[in-house]
Amino acid sequence: MKYDSFFTEDGYPNESRFGKNIFYLLYKNRLEGISREIESGGEVPSLLLHSCCGPCSSAVITKLSPFFNITVFYYNPNIDSLEEYRKRADNQKKFLDFFSKNNNGFNHSVSYIEEDYDSLPFYATCGGLENEAEGGKRCVECFKLRLNKTAATAAKLGFHFFSSTLTVSPMKDTRTVNLAGMEAADKTGCEWLWSDFKKENGYLLSIELSKNASLYRQQYCGCIYSKQRLNKRD
């Protein structure tokens, strides 16, 4: 099917026709088109990939590296402390080093951009939503904050696409992430790569790769509110 046939007349993914699989179908169809272009001698497109952490990025980078020159964008103002931010950023770089040595011959580049730690945008955006349940309004606004920044950075630096590792997690709502990405794309003109990275055993692959690379796997999403809920359960 043609890529455009997956959308409604007003430009939204046609969920009524294709159901929950629409984001995965969009992803697969777009990659098939990119693969054909590369095989016919076309340019390898560039992708700015927002990463929430090294473990989640592991499966995503592995899946995308045959199709893109990837730059990992580590921007997570939701993380509750500088110590935790640095720990996760270091693990991200640790995986990239591991991947560069074990990438099965993929020739496309993988590079890295890291934003300085600054939690103020998160608290400014999510103030008043402290008591929202995980996956609720606070998470929606957090997704938008990070993806808007990613899209703006991608547009400024001239990337063809931007995307996020967030959809590899079974704890994150795929639809919410993708619609936030679509909204960010509309603001900047940089193309959003639709995704449902948990498909095709993406989450299980991330666990396996994390073990192989000896990565730290955090037990909470990053924000102080998710950490407080974790501590209450303990």
N, C-alpha and C positions, 0 to 999 in steps of 0.2 A: 504494500500500500504506500501511496505517496505520503510524505511527512505531513503536509497540510491537511490531509483527510482526517487526522486525529483531533482536529480543533473544531470548535463551533464557529458560527459566523462572526461572533463578537471576539474571537481570538483566544478563548479559554479551552483548556483540554476537555475533550468531549467525554465527561465522566458518565453521563446518562447512557451512552452507547457502549463504552468500553469498560466501565466499572473501575474498581480499584487498581486494575493493572495498567491504566492509561499512562501513568508516569514511567513505568517500565517499558511499555511499548514505544513511547516517544524516545526514550533513551536508546533502545535497541535500533530503532529505525534511523536515528540520527547517526549512530556509530556506523551502521552499514553504509550510509551515504559517504561518510568521511573516509571509511576504508576504501571504497571504490575510487574516490578522488586521489588518495595517496597511491594506490596501485597503478593509476593511470598517469602518475608523474606529478600530481598536484602537490601543493605546499602542505606540510604537516602543520595543522593549526596549533595555536598556543592556548593554553588553559590556565587560568588562575584558580587554584583549588583551595578554598577555605578549609582549614583543618581544625577540628576541635581538639585533637590529640593524636599522638603517634599510633596507638593501637587502631583507632578507627580509620586512619589514613592508610594503613598497611594494605588492606584488601582493595581499597579504592585506587590507590596508585598502581597496584599490580594489574587491576582490570583496565585502567585507562592508558597506561604507558604505551601500548602499541598504536594508539590513535592520536596522541597529543605530545607536544613539548610542554611539560607540566612545571608550573611554579607553585609550590606549596605556600599558602598565605596563612601564617599563624597570627590570628587576631581574635582574642577571647577576653574581652573586658569583664565578662561575667565571673571569671575565676576569683575566688575569695581572698587570695593572698599572693604577694610577690613570690614567696617560697614555692607555693603550688604552681604558679605560672611558670617559673623557671624549671621546675621539675618536669612539667609536661612539655615545655619547649625543648628541653634537653633530650627527652625521649623521642620527640619528633625528629630531631637531627640524628639521633642514634639510629632510628629506622631508615632514614635516607642514606646513611652510610652503609647500613646493612644491605639495602636494596641495590645500591650502586655496585656492590660486590657479588650480588646474587640475582641479577635481573634477567637471566636467561637470554641474553643477547639482544635485548631491545636497545636500539640505537638512539631513541628519542631522549632528549634531555629532561632531567628533573632537578630543579633548583629550589631555592628557599628564600622567603621574605618573612621577617618577623617584626611585628609592631611592638613598641615599648609598652610595658604594663601600665595601664591606666583604667581603673575600675569606675571612674566618675561617670562615663557615658552609660554604663549599665545601671547604676543607681539612679541617674537622672531619668532614664527611660522606664525603669521598672519600679520606681517609687510609687507606693500605694498598692502594689500588687504582691506584697510580701506573703500574704496568707492564701494566695492562689495555690491550688493543687498542682503537682508536677504534671506538665503537659497542658496546663491551662493558659490563661491570658498572659501571664508573666513570661512563659516560654515562647509564646508567639512573638511578643515584643522583642525578646532576646534574639530570636532567629532573625527578625527584620533588621535589628541593629547590626548584627554581624554580616548579614548578606548585603545590606546597603553599602557598608564600608567596602566589602569585597568587590561589589559591582563598580563602585566609584573608582577604586584602585585599578581594577581591570581596564576600565575605559580610559583612565588617565595614562596608563602604561601601554595601551594599544593591544591588549589581548583580544583574541577572537572570541573566546568563551570564558565564562566563570561558572563554578559549581561549588558544592560543599560535600564534605564527608558525612554530614549529619544523618543522611538517610540510610547509612549502613547499620545504625543502631535500632534494635527492636523497641527501644524506649522512646524513640522520637517519631512523631507522626509524619509520614512521608508526604501526605497531601499538604499539610501546613508548611513544611519546609519548601516544597516546590512552588506553592503559590506566593510565598515570601520572596523566593528567587525570581519569579515572574514579575512581581511588583518592582523589585530592584532593577531588573533588566529594562523595564519600561521607562524608568527614570534616567537611565544612563545610555541606552542603546547598545550595550554589550550583550551578546547572546547568552542566555541561561541554558546550561546543559541540564535538561530534566534528568531525574535519576530515581532509582529505587535500588540502592546498592546492596541492600540486604538480600535481594533476589539472587538466585544461583549460588546459594550458600555463602553469600558475602560476609555475613556476621561470623559464621563458623570459620571462614578463611581468615578473618581478622584475628580471631583467637589463636589459630594455628601459627600465623605469621608472628604474632606478638610473642608467643612462646619461643619460636625459633630465634627471634632477635633479642630475647631476654628483656622485653619492655615492661615498664611499670604500668599496670592496669588499675586506674583509679576506680573507686567505688561510688563516686557521686559525680554529677554532671559538671560541677565546678563552682556553682554559686553558693553563697552562704546559706541560702534557704534550703537547698537540697542537702547540704551537709548537716544542717540542724535536724532534718527529718531522718537522715541516716543515723545520727547519734541517738535520737529518740527510740529508734527501733532496736539499737544495741542496749 
